[in-house]
Amino acid sequence: MQHLLRGRRSRLLVAALLSAAAIVLPLWGMTLVSTQYPEGLRLVVYPSYIRGDVSEINALNHYIGMTPISDDFFGELRLLPASLALIAVACGAAAFVRHVWMDLLPLGLMTGLAGFGAWSMHHRLYQFGHDLDPTAPIRITPFTPPMLGTNQIAQFATYAYFSWGTFLTLAAGALVVLVLVDDLRGSRPAPRLRVAPAPA
Amino acid sequence: MHRTTTWLAVVVVAGIAGCSTKPQAPGQRAMATGDVQQAALASYIKPGDLDTYYLFYSGGHSGQVFVAGVPSMRHIATIPVFAPYPGTGYGFDEESRKLLGDFTWGDLHHPALSKTDGDYDGRWLFVNDNANNRIARIDLHDLKTKQILGPIPNTMGNHGSSMVINNTEYALVATRFSVPLGSQYAPLEEYATKFKGAVTGIKVDPKDGTMSIGWQIMTPPFNWDLGATGKGGSDGWAFWTSYNSERATGKLESASAQRDRDYVAVVNWKAAEQAAKAGKTFEVGGGRMIDPAKTAGVMWLLPCGKSPHGVDVDPSGEYVICSGKLQPTSTVFSFKKIQEAISRQDFTGNEDGIPVIKYESAMLMEVPVGLGPLHTQFDGKGYAYTSLYVESAITKWKLPPYAAGTDPKSVVVDKIPVQFNVGHLVTAEGDTRHPQGTYLVAMNKMSKGRHLNVGPSIPESSQLIDISGGKMKMIYEAYTEPEPHFAQLVRREILKPIEFYPKEENKDPNAIWAPKDARVIRNAATHTVEGRIYAIRSYFEPGRVQVQEGDTVVLHVTNAEQQRDEIHGFGIVALNKNVVIDPGETKTLKFIARKSGVYPYYCTNFCSALHQEMQGYLEVVPAGQALAMYRNGEGQMLPAPAHDLAARH
């Protein structure tokens, strides 16, 4: 493992692999616990869909007039898998083309995705907590569910957390940063732009 | 037991038994303090914890099955089978109405779990109807009645049922009352000759459990009582007890007790199956009947103590135990000896051409169990437990093998009084090849005020007895509605019921999962209104259904919940309609809107904080008055949407 993370190419290939793996792994989740739901209700966001007790959470949320959660509602979910795939390809390409710009490309994509993801999450959470049907049976003060950590909404204690898909993407980013630092230091001076032979 | 047995012997044994157990006054508790503490711990299940056994006990003439947990004896659920049950909407929706047909009650006596290799496999529960000649199958996937088969031909009172064979090939049926074949008429004067009994094998589809009439065997006009199936060495065989071998009519309590012996039918069901396959049958009343006088090798008769109820086969399959209610002994027969007697043709005569096996040749021992022995079960540790109706006790006794010259009295090892008049008993998995030897439930026919006084119409009592040690210990008692006969006691891990119906598995073409798909369409030409109603916390969509007076109304209600315990009801006020829909289920309600008016409908099964608000209106518009509807593109009449929930969700 350590050996894998030492070489430039292997670092970038691992980063490509991690980004690709993130496509099918959960990014973020929320667990709601109350007396009636001691086992908790789960909402798990994957790059292309939402899983967990969605229908039950919607059934409960409609009392406070929240918009029902569905895959279709989130346009972001259509972009995420492609973005992660693009990052994986960029990492893979950089593995075979040693150039600072080739390091900066996946890093830029990652930073962009992370920034957009964080903004979009916050925006969506805000939207869910504020865009409440005024005719709903229960009227509550608008709120923003936290992206991370615990919160209490009526009888529900909520726990929000990031998950494997996010961690792997961040790890991939860290690997690319290491590669970039090495390449900038020139510890192993970057040769002319050339296509590397196929790895043995 | 000898042929000279008389009531004198009964009285003598009664005297002995009377000395060994203290008489108990009703309501008196006989346990010492230490025992009480032990028993309390043995039956206590702390809130939130689960029992270790399911007890499925028959509801008798209530027509239902009760489910309780053991050791707590808490009643958990009622599974409606032969009678409507508004609590679950059974008998109100189209599917369950079809199951019930024109009958509104049944007399459910003997539940039997399906088996694989002689042990419970947790797939189905078969139950008989002594009243209307039916047999039903409950699917243990959701604990719902899935099929009611019947009336079974040539059967009047399906009592000796529904024992299940080792690999659930058949569920067994025997007619309690003998009548002329094919539902014909013959005067009672011709009872002995024109009336016939029948035992029947109900074929069970090994994949989905669907039952169909298999073979039938014609018998002399005895009254068939209870059955048991062979296992191990006796696999392929079945046994039924009979009473009234006198072929009497009139006052049977004495007329049927004149002979010293009645019979156990010994049936080679594999031979019966073969005979039916080979076409050695005649058609009568819709059944394929084998005449055992003409087809040898199918049925024999074995004398046993008079007026027997239970016949039971021990876990090894070698010992067949039969108890005559009017004699103080249980007779142990050896299956091997029965086989030898059959092959030697060691017969003492015949009944209508059916050979009668010589009693002494097949009998191993008469065990002096006590007064009024009724039914026997096993613990898998070499002991049998026999219920004593007259004596109000359970006897524990040792099964063979016995050393030569064993004193029959020494075989009885323990006896415990029960309150009162025990009928059947059930031990944990006691009719399988591997009984658990943990608990025994005595289902007593009389409770005689051991409970709070509830007036003259009182429940039965069921008592839980610990049989894990050498001595039986009374642990607990519970009261059940009328009236448990037999039961099945099965480890909880054998069953794997669902928690709700996953919507992917709902195959009802009228199921809907979004309020936008709810609609009510009226066909003006046929005066029919058909609607798909969506039910979820805490509203129905639509909240308004409009029909014309005289219309036939068909409403398919889907409970769109996917959460355990989110059950919704759909009751219509003043119209005697109530369906209860489990999460993920669709049920259909059909009726004619006879009288104009406004009939509210509401959720009958408490679902949520706004359950009370979960309601709508059925408008029955007077004939001739226009409906507030619009016509869609296809010329169908649709009611105006009641509110805009559909647009939002």
Interface residues (C-beta under 8 A of the other chain):
Chain A: D53 S55 E56 A59 L60 H62 Y63 P68 D133 P137
Chain B: I536 R537 S538 A560 E561 Q562 Q563 E566 A609 L610 E613 R648 H649
